[in-house]
Amino acid sequence: MTKSEADLLTLLGELDFPEWLKWPRSYNRTQTAALFGELAAQPEGAFTACCTVERDTQDSSE
């Protein structure tokens, strides 16, 4: 195994921490929701059109 492969495995091990299976360690749901709200407001301001967004989805496939 090369050093870069070993480094990659170490990184993957750190990111695959059992306590953080649902979200990354630095994820802040409140902060992310606020940022998403700002993003959704941009088309409304630029085009004077309503931009309805769903904030309660469980899966990215939705």
mmJSON file of the N, C-alpha and C atoms, coordinates in Angstrom:
{"data_MODEL":{"atom_site":{
"group_PDB":["ATOM","ATOM","ATOM","ATOM","ATOM","ATOM","ATOM","ATOM","ATOM","ATOM","ATOM","ATOM","ATOM","ATOM","ATOM","ATOM","ATOM","ATOM","ATOM","ATOM","ATOM","ATOM","ATOM","ATOM","ATOM","ATOM","ATOM","ATOM","ATOM","ATOM","ATOM","ATOM","ATOM","ATOM","ATOM","ATOM","ATOM","ATOM","ATOM","ATOM","ATOM","ATOM","ATOM","ATOM","ATOM","ATOM","ATOM","ATOM","ATOM","ATOM","ATOM","ATOM","ATOM","ATOM","ATOM","ATOM","ATOM","ATOM","ATOM","ATOM","ATOM","ATOM","ATOM","ATOM","ATOM","ATOM","ATOM","ATOM","ATOM","ATOM","ATOM","ATOM","ATOM","ATOM","ATOM","ATOM","ATOM","ATOM","ATOM","ATOM","ATOM","ATOM","ATOM","ATOM","ATOM","ATOM","ATOM","ATOM","ATOM","ATOM","ATOM","ATOM","ATOM","ATOM","ATOM","ATOM","ATOM","ATOM","ATOM","ATOM","ATOM","ATOM","ATOM","ATOM","ATOM","ATOM","ATOM","ATOM","ATOM","ATOM","ATOM","ATOM","ATOM","ATOM","ATOM","ATOM","ATOM","ATOM","ATOM","ATOM","ATOM","ATOM","ATOM","ATOM","ATOM","ATOM","ATOM","ATOM","ATOM","ATOM","ATOM","ATOM","ATOM","ATOM","ATOM","ATOM","ATOM","ATOM","ATOM","ATOM","ATOM","ATOM","ATOM","ATOM","ATOM","ATOM","ATOM","ATOM","ATOM","ATOM","ATOM","ATOM","ATOM","ATOM","ATOM","ATOM","ATOM","ATOM","ATOM","ATOM","ATOM","ATOM","ATOM","ATOM","ATOM","ATOM","ATOM","ATOM","ATOM","ATOM","ATOM","ATOM","ATOM","ATOM","ATOM","ATOM","ATOM","ATOM","ATOM","ATOM","ATOM","ATOM","ATOM","ATOM","ATOM","ATOM"],
"id":[1,2,3,4,5,6,7,8,9,10,11,12,13,14,15,16,17,18,19,20,21,22,23,24,25,26,27,28,29,30,31,32,33,34,35,36,37,38,39,40,41,42,43,44,45,46,47,48,49,50,51,52,53,54,55,56,57,58,59,60,61,62,63,64,65,66,67,68,69,70,71,72,73,74,75,76,77,78,79,80,81,82,83,84,85,86,87,88,89,90,91,92,93,94,95,96,97,98,99,100,101,102,103,104,105,106,107,108,109,110,111,112,113,114,115,116,117,118,119,120,121,122,123,124,125,126,127,128,129,130,131,132,133,134,135,136,137,138,139,140,141,142,143,144,145,146,147,148,149,150,151,152,153,154,155,156,157,158,159,160,161,162,163,164,165,166,167,168,169,170,171,172,173,174,175,176,177,178,179,180,181,182,183,184,185,186],
"type_symbol":["N","C","C","N","C","C","N","C","C","N","C","C","N","C","C","N","C","C","N","C","C","N","C","C","N","C","C","N","C","C","N","C","C","N","C","C","N","C","C","N","C","C","N","C","C","N","C","C","N","C","C","N","C","C","N","C","C","N","C","C","N","C","C","N","C","C","N","C","C","N","C","C","N","C","C","N","C","C","N","C","C","N","C","C","N","C","C","N","C","C","N","C","C","N","C","C","N","C","C","N","C","C","N","C","C","N","C","C","N","C","C","N","C","C","N","C","C","N","C","C","N","C","C","N","C","C","N","C","C","N","C","C","N","C","C","N","C","C","N","C","C","N","C","C","N","C","C","N","C","C","N","C","C","N","C","C","N","C","C","N","C","C","N","C","C","N","C","C","N","C","C","N","C","C","N","C","C","N","C","C","N","C","C","N","C","C"],
"label_atom_id":["N","CA","C","N","CA","C","N","CA","C","N","CA","C","N","CA","C","N","CA","C","N","CA","C","N","CA","C","N","CA","C","N","CA","C","N","CA","C","N","CA","C","N","CA","C","N","CA","C","N","CA","C","N","CA","C","N","CA","C","N","CA","C","N","CA","C","N","CA","C","N","CA","C","N","CA","C","N","CA","C","N","CA","C","N","CA","C","N","CA","C","N","CA","C","N","CA","C","N","CA","C","N","CA","C","N","CA","C","N","CA","C","N","CA","C","N","CA","C","N","CA","C","N","CA","C","N","CA","C","N","CA","C","N","CA","C","N","CA","C","N","CA","C","N","CA","C","N","CA","C","N","CA","C","N","CA","C","N","CA","C","N","CA","C","N","CA","C","N","CA","C","N","CA","C","N","CA","C","N","CA","C","N","CA","C","N","CA","C","N","CA","C","N","CA","C","N","CA","C","N","CA","C","N","CA","C","N","CA","C","N","CA","C","N","CA","C"],
"label_alt_id":[null,null,null,null,null,null,null,null,null,null,null,null,null,null,null,null,null,null,null,null,null,null,null,null,null,null,null,null,null,null,null,null,null,null,null,null,null,null,null,null,null,null,null,null,null,null,null,null,null,null,null,null,null,null,null,null,null,null,null,null,null,null,null,null,null,null,null,null,null,null,null,null,null,null,null,null,null,null,null,null,null,null,null,null,null,null,null,null,null,null,null,null,null,null,null,null,null,null,null,null,null,null,null,null,null,null,null,null,null,null,null,null,null,null,null,null,null,null,null,null,null,null,null,null,null,null,null,null,null,null,null,null,null,null,null,null,null,null,null,null,null,null,null,null,null,null,null,null,null,null,null,null,null,null,null,null,null,null,null,null,null,null,null,null,null,null,null,null,null,null,null,null,null,null,null,null,null,null,null,null,null,null,null,null,null,null],
"label_comp_id":["MET","MET","MET","THR","THR","THR","LYS","LYS","LYS","SER","SER","SER","GLU","GLU","GLU","ALA","ALA","ALA","ASP","ASP","ASP","LEU","LEU","LEU","LEU","LEU","LEU","THR","THR","THR","LEU","LEU","LEU","LEU","LEU","LEU","GLY","GLY","GLY","GLU","GLU","GLU","LEU","LEU","LEU","ASP","ASP","ASP","PHE","PHE","PHE","PRO","PRO","PRO","GLU","GLU","GLU","TRP","TRP","TRP","LEU","LEU","LEU","LYS","LYS","LYS","TRP","TRP","TRP","PRO","PRO","PRO","ARG","ARG","ARG","SER","SER","SER","TYR","TYR","TYR","ASN","ASN","ASN","ARG","ARG","ARG","THR","THR","THR","GLN","GLN","GLN","THR","THR","THR","ALA","ALA","ALA","ALA","ALA","ALA","LEU","LEU","LEU","PHE","PHE","PHE","GLY","GLY","GLY","GLU","GLU","GLU","LEU","LEU","LEU","ALA","ALA","ALA","ALA","ALA","ALA","GLN","GLN","GLN","PRO","PRO","PRO","GLU","GLU","GLU","GLY","GLY","GLY","ALA","ALA","ALA","PHE","PHE","PHE","THR","THR","THR","ALA","ALA","ALA","CYS","CYS","CYS","CYS","CYS","CYS","THR","THR","THR","VAL","VAL","VAL","GLU","GLU","GLU","ARG","ARG","ARG","ASP","ASP","ASP","THR","THR","THR","GLN","GLN","GLN","ASP","ASP","ASP","SER","SER","SER","SER","SER","SER","GLU","GLU","GLU"],
"label_asym_id":["A","A","A","A","A","A","A","A","A","A","A","A","A","A","A","A","A","A","A","A","A","A","A","A","A","A","A","A","A","A","A","A","A","A","A","A","A","A","A","A","A","A","A","A","A","A","A","A","A","A","A","A","A","A","A","A","A","A","A","A","A","A","A","A","A","A","A","A","A","A","A","A","A","A","A","A","A","A","A","A","A","A","A","A","A","A","A","A","A","A","A","A","A","A","A","A","A","A","A","A","A","A","A","A","A","A","A","A","A","A","A","A","A","A","A","A","A","A","A","A","A","A","A","A","A","A","A","A","A","A","A","A","A","A","A","A","A","A","A","A","A","A","A","A","A","A","A","A","A","A","A","A","A","A","A","A","A","A","A","A","A","A","A","A","A","A","A","A","A","A","A","A","A","A","A","A","A","A","A","A","A","A","A","A","A","A"],
"label_entity_id":["1","1","1","1","1","1","1","1","1","1","1","1","1","1","1","1","1","1","1","1","1","1","1","1","1","1","1","1","1","1","1","1","1","1","1","1","1","1","1","1","1","1","1","1","1","1","1","1","1","1","1","1","1","1","1","1","1","1","1","1","1","1","1","1","1","1","1","1","1","1","1","1","1","1","1","1","1","1","1","1","1","1","1","1","1","1","1","1","1","1","1","1","1","1","1","1","1","1","1","1","1","1","1","1","1","1","1","1","1","1","1","1","1","1","1","1","1","1","1","1","1","1","1","1","1","1","1","1","1","1","1","1","1","1","1","1","1","1","1","1","1","1","1","1","1","1","1","1","1","1","1","1","1","1","1","1","1","1","1","1","1","1","1","1","1","1","1","1","1","1","1","1","1","1","1","1","1","1","1","1","1","1","1","1","1","1"],
"label_seq_id":[1,1,1,2,2,2,3,3,3,4,4,4,5,5,5,6,6,6,7,7,7,8,8,8,9,9,9,10,10,10,11,11,11,12,12,12,13,13,13,14,14,14,15,15,15,16,16,16,17,17,17,18,18,18,19,19,19,20,20,20,21,21,21,22,22,22,23,23,23,24,24,24,25,25,25,26,26,26,27,27,27,28,28,28,29,29,29,30,30,30,31,31,31,32,32,32,33,33,33,34,34,34,35,35,35,36,36,36,37,37,37,38,38,38,39,39,39,40,40,40,41,41,41,42,42,42,43,43,43,44,44,44,45,45,45,46,46,46,47,47,47,48,48,48,49,49,49,50,50,50,51,51,51,52,52,52,53,53,53,54,54,54,55,55,55,56,56,56,57,57,57,58,58,58,59,59,59,60,60,60,61,61,61,62,62,62],
"pdbx_PDB_ins_code":[null,null,null,null,null,null,null,null,null,null,null,null,null,null,null,null,null,null,null,null,null,null,null,null,null,null,null,null,null,null,null,null,null,null,null,null,null,null,null,null,null,null,null,null,null,null,null,null,null,null,null,null,null,null,null,null,null,null,null,null,null,null,null,null,null,null,null,null,null,null,null,null,null,null,null,null,null,null,null,null,null,null,null,null,null,null,null,null,null,null,null,null,null,null,null,null,null,null,null,null,null,null,null,null,null,null,null,null,null,null,null,null,null,null,null,null,null,null,null,null,null,null,null,null,null,null,null,null,null,null,null,null,null,null,null,null,null,null,null,null,null,null,null,null,null,null,null,null,null,null,null,null,null,null,null,null,null,null,null,null,null,null,null,null,null,null,null,null,null,null,null,null,null,null,null,null,null,null,null,null,null,null,null,null,null,null],
"Cartn_x":[0.844,0.0,0.896,0.552,1.333,0.934,1.738,1.446,0.135,-0.118,-1.363,-2.581,-2.453,-3.558,-3.787,-2.714,-2.823,-3.448,-3.038,-3.617,-5.113,-5.486,-6.896,-7.696,-7.17,-7.861,-7.996,-6.97,-7.027,-8.115,-8.156,-9.163,-10.566,-10.754,-12.071,-12.482,-11.528,-11.812,-12.247,-11.623,-11.988,-13.373,-13.698,-14.992,-16.129,-15.819,-16.818,-16.983,-17.076,-17.209,-18.639,-18.848,-20.195,-21.173,-20.682,-21.569,-22.15,-21.522,-21.925,-22.414,-23.218,-23.666,-24.655,-25.468,-26.51,-26.022,-25.192,-24.676,-23.185,-22.476,-21.058,-20.888,-19.728,-19.429,-19.75,-19.424,-19.579,-20.962,-21.884,-23.208,-24.027,-24.596,-25.464,-26.78,-27.81,-29.086,-29.698,-29.623,-30.195,-29.457,-28.134,-27.335,-27.564,-27.633,-27.861,-29.235,-30.25,-31.596,-31.613,-30.885,-30.816,-30.135,-29.051,-28.353,-29.241,-29.992,-30.891,-32.002,-32.496,-33.52,-33.016,-31.768,-31.165,-31.047,-30.652,-30.52,-31.876,-32.907,-34.244,-34.813,-34.401,-34.918,-34.326,-33.182,-32.535,-33.383,-33.953,-34.8,-36.028,-36.577,-37.74,-37.398,-36.236,-35.83,-35.457,-34.803,-34.329,-35.451,-36.425,-37.469,-38.869,-38.988,-40.274,-41.255,-40.772,-41.598,-41.478,-42.54,-42.54,-41.712,-40.842,-40.003,-40.337,-41.219,-41.621,-40.595,-40.15,-39.171,-39.679,-39.339,-39.692,-38.527,-38.786,-37.723,-37.773,-38.715,-38.892,-38.635,-37.756,-37.474,-36.498,-36.625,-35.76,-34.631,-34.85,-33.862,-33.49,-32.253,-31.806,-32.483,-33.009,-33.664,-34.973,-35.505,-36.728,-36.436],
"Cartn_y":[-1.168,0.0,1.241,2.175,3.409,4.365,5.388,6.38,7.094,7.422,8.128,7.237,5.946,5.021,4.907,4.857,4.787,6.074,7.217,8.495,8.54,8.025,7.998,7.11,5.95,5.059,5.693,6.398,7.103,8.171,8.957,9.995,9.397,8.327,7.678,7.153,6.631,6.157,7.281,8.443,9.601,10.121,10.113,10.614,9.645,8.381,7.349,7.102,8.171,8.097,7.683,6.609,6.086,7.098,8.054,9.042,10.003,10.095,11.067,10.398,9.361,8.641,9.438,10.257,10.956,12.257,13.029,14.298,14.398,15.2,15.423,16.094,15.974,16.534,18.018,18.776,20.233,20.715,19.801,20.177,20.859,22.002,22.739,22.952,22.239,22.27,23.674,24.405,25.752,26.696,26.633,27.49,27.129,25.848,25.41,25.853,25.759,26.203,27.701,28.48,29.927,30.231,29.536,29.726,29.331,28.237,27.791,28.819,29.404,30.44,31.638,32.031,33.136,32.781,31.547,31.093,31.103,30.62,30.57,31.964,32.937,34.297,35.031,34.607,35.304,35.331,34.208,34.292,35.167,35.148,35.99,37.459,37.864,39.261,39.62,38.704,38.985,38.966,38.086,37.907,38.267,38.737,39.066,37.909,36.726,35.522,34.722,34.05,33.242,31.976,31.698,30.499,29.621,28.664,27.779,26.667,26.454,25.407,24.488,23.236,22.24,22.146,22.349,22.336,21.096,20.221,19.084,17.747,17.704,16.45,15.606,14.317,13.386,12.841,12.751,12.137,13.081,13.011,13.873,13.512,12.29,11.881,12.636,13.231,14.002,15.33],
"Cartn_z":[0.0,0.0,0.0,-0.88,-0.96,0.174,0.37,1.406,1.12,-0.137,-0.476,-0.23,-0.493,-0.207,1.298,2.063,3.518,4.065,3.502,3.921,3.618,2.458,2.068,3.022,3.358,4.29,5.673,6.101,7.385,7.348,6.28,6.129,6.115,5.352,5.294,6.663,7.407,8.761,9.676,9.535,10.349,9.973,8.694,8.231,8.52,8.685,8.919,10.42,11.185,12.626,12.972,13.727,13.993,14.589,15.336,15.941,14.91,13.741,12.732,11.452,11.566,10.376,9.529,10.157,9.414,8.78,9.51,9.011,9.289,8.521,8.813,10.176,10.747,12.063,12.169,11.164,11.235,10.787,10.492,9.995,11.083,10.752,11.655,10.92,11.334,10.621,10.575,11.672,11.731,10.784,10.816,9.94,8.467,8.172,6.799,6.312,7.17,6.798,6.501,7.295,7.06,5.729,5.437,4.161,2.99,3.15,2.093,1.873,2.962,2.845,2.056,2.315,1.556,0.076,-0.196,-1.583,-2.291,-1.61,-2.203,-2.422,-1.618,-1.751,-2.957,-3.444,-4.556,-5.825,-6.277,-7.481,-7.265,-6.049,-5.768,-5.965,-5.467,-5.61,-7.036,-7.725,-9.083,-10.117,-9.923,-10.939,-10.448,-9.22,-8.62,-8.799,-8.46,-8.572,-7.282,-6.932,-5.718,-5.932,-4.995,-5.063,-3.852,-4.05,-2.966,-2.811,-1.587,-1.328,-0.231,-0.318,0.696,1.669,2.937,3.93,4.819,4.595,5.488,4.805,3.827,3.139,3.936,3.806,4.535,3.668,2.383,1.489,0.369,-0.044,-1.139,-2.452,-2.563,-3.797,-4.013,-2.977,-3.13,-3.77],
"occupancy":[1.0,1.0,1.0,1.0,1.0,1.0,1.0,1.0,1.0,1.0,1.0,1.0,1.0,1.0,1.0,1.0,1.0,1.0,1.0,1.0,1.0,1.0,1.0,1.0,1.0,1.0,1.0,1.0,1.0,1.0,1.0,1.0,1.0,1.0,1.0,1.0,1.0,1.0,1.0,1.0,1.0,1.0,1.0,1.0,1.0,1.0,1.0,1.0,1.0,1.0,1.0,1.0,1.0,1.0,1.0,1.0,1.0,1.0,1.0,1.0,1.0,1.0,1.0,1.0,1.0,1.0,1.0,1.0,1.0,1.0,1.0,1.0,1.0,1.0,1.0,1.0,1.0,1.0,1.0,1.0,1.0,1.0,1.0,1.0,1.0,1.0,1.0,1.0,1.0,1.0,1.0,1.0,1.0,1.0,1.0,1.0,1.0,1.0,1.0,1.0,1.0,1.0,1.0,1.0,1.0,1.0,1.0,1.0,1.0,1.0,1.0,1.0,1.0,1.0,1.0,1.0,1.0,1.0,1.0,1.0,1.0,1.0,1.0,1.0,1.0,1.0,1.0,1.0,1.0,1.0,1.0,1.0,1.0,1.0,1.0,1.0,1.0,1.0,1.0,1.0,1.0,1.0,1.0,1.0,1.0,1.0,1.0,1.0,1.0,1.0,1.0,1.0,1.0,1.0,1.0,1.0,1.0,1.0,1.0,1.0,1.0,1.0,1.0,1.0,1.0,1.0,1.0,1.0,1.0,1.0,1.0,1.0,1.0,1.0,1.0,1.0,1.0,1.0,1.0,1.0,1.0,1.0,1.0,1.0,1.0,1.0],
"B_iso_or_equiv":[0.0,0.0,0.0,0.0,0.0,0.0,0.0,0.0,0.0,0.0,0.0,0.0,0.0,0.0,0.0,0.0,0.0,0.0,0.0,0.0,0.0,0.0,0.0,0.0,0.0,0.0,0.0,0.0,0.0,0.0,0.0,0.0,0.0,0.0,0.0,0.0,0.0,0.0,0.0,0.0,0.0,0.0,0.0,0.0,0.0,0.0,0.0,0.0,0.0,0.0,0.0,0.0,0.0,0.0,0.0,0.0,0.0,0.0,0.0,0.0,0.0,0.0,0.0,0.0,0.0,0.0,0.0,0.0,0.0,0.0,0.0,0.0,0.0,0.0,0.0,0.0,0.0,0.0,0.0,0.0,0.0,0.0,0.0,0.0,0.0,0.0,0.0,0.0,0.0,0.0,0.0,0.0,0.0,0.0,0.0,0.0,0.0,0.0,0.0,0.0,0.0,0.0,0.0,0.0,0.0,0.0,0.0,0.0,0.0,0.0,0.0,0.0,0.0,0.0,0.0,0.0,0.0,0.0,0.0,0.0,0.0,0.0,0.0,0.0,0.0,0.0,0.0,0.0,0.0,0.0,0.0,0.0,0.0,0.0,0.0,0.0,0.0,0.0,0.0,0.0,0.0,0.0,0.0,0.0,0.0,0.0,0.0,0.0,0.0,0.0,0.0,0.0,0.0,0.0,0.0,0.0,0.0,0.0,0.0,0.0,0.0,0.0,0.0,0.0,0.0,0.0,0.0,0.0,0.0,0.0,0.0,0.0,0.0,0.0,0.0,0.0,0.0,0.0,0.0,0.0,0.0,0.0,0.0,0.0,0.0,0.0],
"pdbx_formal_charge":[null,null,null,null,null,null,null,null,null,null,null,null,null,null,null,null,null,null,null,null,null,null,null,null,null,null,null,null,null,null,null,null,null,null,null,null,null,null,null,null,null,null,null,null,null,null,null,null,null,null,null,null,null,null,null,null,null,null,null,null,null,null,null,null,null,null,null,null,null,null,null,null,null,null,null,null,null,null,null,null,null,null,null,null,null,null,null,null,null,null,null,null,null,null,null,null,null,null,null,null,null,null,null,null,null,null,null,null,null,null,null,null,null,null,null,null,null,null,null,null,null,null,null,null,null,null,null,null,null,null,null,null,null,null,null,null,null,null,null,null,null,null,null,null,null,null,null,null,null,null,null,null,null,null,null,null,null,null,null,null,null,null,null,null,null,null,null,null,null,null,null,null,null,null,null,null,null,null,null,null,null,null,null,null,null,null],
"auth_seq_id":[1,1,1,2,2,2,3,3,3,4,4,4,5,5,5,6,6,6,7,7,7,8,8,8,9,9,9,10,10,10,11,11,11,12,12,12,13,13,13,14,14,14,15,15,15,16,16,16,17,17,17,18,18,18,19,19,19,20,20,20,21,21,21,22,22,22,23,23,23,24,24,24,25,25,25,26,26,26,27,27,27,28,28,28,29,29,29,30,30,30,31,31,31,32,32,32,33,33,33,34,34,34,35,35,35,36,36,36,37,37,37,38,38,38,39,39,39,40,40,40,41,41,41,42,42,42,43,43,43,44,44,44,45,45,45,46,46,46,47,47,47,48,48,48,49,49,49,50,50,50,51,51,51,52,52,52,53,53,53,54,54,54,55,55,55,56,56,56,57,57,57,58,58,58,59,59,59,60,60,60,61,61,61,62,62,62],
"auth_comp_id":["MET","MET","MET","THR","THR","THR","LYS","LYS","LYS","SER","SER","SER","GLU","GLU","GLU","ALA","ALA","ALA","ASP","ASP","ASP","LEU","LEU","LEU","LEU","LEU","LEU","THR","THR","THR","LEU","LEU","LEU","LEU","LEU","LEU","GLY","GLY","GLY","GLU","GLU","GLU","LEU","LEU","LEU","ASP","ASP","ASP","PHE","PHE","PHE","PRO","PRO","PRO","GLU","GLU","GLU","TRP","TRP","TRP","LEU","LEU","LEU","LYS","LYS","LYS","TRP","TRP","TRP","PRO","PRO","PRO","ARG","ARG","ARG","SER","SER","SER","TYR","TYR","TYR","ASN","ASN","ASN","ARG","ARG","ARG","THR","THR","THR","GLN","GLN","GLN","THR","THR","THR","ALA","ALA","ALA","ALA","ALA","ALA","LEU","LEU","LEU","PHE","PHE","PHE","GLY","GLY","GLY","GLU","GLU","GLU","LEU","LEU","LEU","ALA","ALA","ALA","ALA","ALA","ALA","GLN","GLN","GLN","PRO","PRO","PRO","GLU","GLU","GLU","GLY","GLY","GLY","ALA","ALA","ALA","PHE","PHE","PHE","THR","THR","THR","ALA","ALA","ALA","CYS","CYS","CYS","CYS","CYS","CYS","THR","THR","THR","VAL","VAL","VAL","GLU","GLU","GLU","ARG","ARG","ARG","ASP","ASP","ASP","THR","THR","THR","GLN","GLN","GLN","ASP","ASP","ASP","SER","SER","SER","SER","SER","SER","GLU","GLU","GLU"],
"auth_asym_id":["A","A","A","A","A","A","A","A","A","A","A","A","A","A","A","A","A","A","A","A","A","A","A","A","A","A","A","A","A","A","A","A","A","A","A","A","A","A","A","A","A","A","A","A","A","A","A","A","A","A","A","A","A","A","A","A","A","A","A","A","A","A","A","A","A","A","A","A","A","A","A","A","A","A","A","A","A","A","A","A","A","A","A","A","A","A","A","A","A","A","A","A","A","A","A","A","A","A","A","A","A","A","A","A","A","A","A","A","A","A","A","A","A","A","A","A","A","A","A","A","A","A","A","A","A","A","A","A","A","A","A","A","A","A","A","A","A","A","A","A","A","A","A","A","A","A","A","A","A","A","A","A","A","A","A","A","A","A","A","A","A","A","A","A","A","A","A","A","A","A","A","A","A","A","A","A","A","A","A","A","A","A","A","A","A","A"],
"auth_atom_id":["N","CA","C","N","CA","C","N","CA","C","N","CA","C","N","CA","C","N","CA","C","N","CA","C","N","CA","C","N","CA","C","N","CA","C","N","CA","C","N","CA","C","N","CA","C","N","CA","C","N","CA","C","N","CA","C","N","CA","C","N","CA","C","N","CA","C","N","CA","C","N","CA","C","N","CA","C","N","CA","C","N","CA","C","N","CA","C","N","CA","C","N","CA","C","N","CA","C","N","CA","C","N","CA","C","N","CA","C","N","CA","C","N","CA","C","N","CA","C","N","CA","C","N","CA","C","N","CA","C","N","CA","C","N","CA","C","N","CA","C","N","CA","C","N","CA","C","N","CA","C","N","CA","C","N","CA","C","N","CA","C","N","CA","C","N","CA","C","N","CA","C","N","CA","C","N","CA","C","N","CA","C","N","CA","C","N","CA","C","N","CA","C","N","CA","C","N","CA","C","N","CA","C","N","CA","C","N","CA","C","N","CA","C","N","CA","C"],
"pdbx_PDB_model_num":[1,1,1,1,1,1,1,1,1,1,1,1,1,1,1,1,1,1,1,1,1,1,1,1,1,1,1,1,1,1,1,1,1,1,1,1,1,1,1,1,1,1,1,1,1,1,1,1,1,1,1,1,1,1,1,1,1,1,1,1,1,1,1,1,1,1,1,1,1,1,1,1,1,1,1,1,1,1,1,1,1,1,1,1,1,1,1,1,1,1,1,1,1,1,1,1,1,1,1,1,1,1,1,1,1,1,1,1,1,1,1,1,1,1,1,1,1,1,1,1,1,1,1,1,1,1,1,1,1,1,1,1,1,1,1,1,1,1,1,1,1,1,1,1,1,1,1,1,1,1,1,1,1,1,1,1,1,1,1,1,1,1,1,1,1,1,1,1,1,1,1,1,1,1,1,1,1,1,1,1,1,1,1,1,1,1]
}}}
